[in-house]
Amino acid sequence: MTNSEKCFIITAHTLHMGKAAEILFTSQQAVSDNIRRLEKEHGVTLFFRKPQLALTPEGRILLKALERIQIIENNMKNDLQLLHTASQGTLRFGMGSYRVHDSVVEMLTDFRQLYPDIRVDVMYEDTRRLEELLLRGQLDVIIGFNIINHEDFDKRSLVHEQPGVMGTDSLLQRYFLPDELDRFSREGISVKEFETLPLIANYPIGSLWLNYKQTFDKMDIHPHIIASSNDFSKILRLCAADYGVALCPLFLSQIIKKVNSSTNRFNPIHIFPFPALGWVNSIDLATHKMASHSNYLEDFIQIITTHIASPRDNFTL
């Protein structure tokens, strides 16, 4: 890949020639010259310059092609390296699911027993961001909520999650009678009852929340949102402090139990099923179709799959 092509990829990702120049340790004029050289070579305009830098349709086509070429080049380098150092390498793993977050230590420990000399780089990001990095060839495998269907992805669904509603007894008792709370434990909470509760949202632009919102819109559900955060630990603490309730994938009941047993500062948190939403969340695994798969990547995928258990039947704490 030429310097002009590498310069174009960085500029297309940042959409700012100054930032691209900083990343490439060169001048903004050099970035501009490289872009114009590439435009002249292909006889197209790659960027709209005004009102702000943006890819043209031709630019998007070239970016997609060059990112694929970059993946092929990386595959070649990795394959050549493996001929000489079969037991060494780097595995780049991105995760956007708390189910994986809670068991990542066990997964890495299992992997290290098989491949002690393989380095593992772990990145925690929102699923949409992980998808971008996988498409660019910057990650080898990702786990996330509801990964998009994309022509360049090999994607498999590992588990489907039912969401619940979590909150403290002291907060819930302000809204419901004891016999109603007993019913929630057995049957779950209804839409009408859910709409009366103050809700801490899972960050309005996050992939998990967007999926909830689509379901809300489809079912004409109107949650009473009083706050939002993309940090689940903060949501958990706000719930424990009686600030509000939150939607929570039911597998997190084990994390909640740990929180309840490890602190006396706040009230215990309970999770009630929310059956009206159904199985909203899918935890998916994806790799890039054009990327080569080493033996250690295949084994790591198997370890991930083994560690992601199916949801339990009884989730109420």
Disulfide bonds with the S-S distance in Angstrom:
none
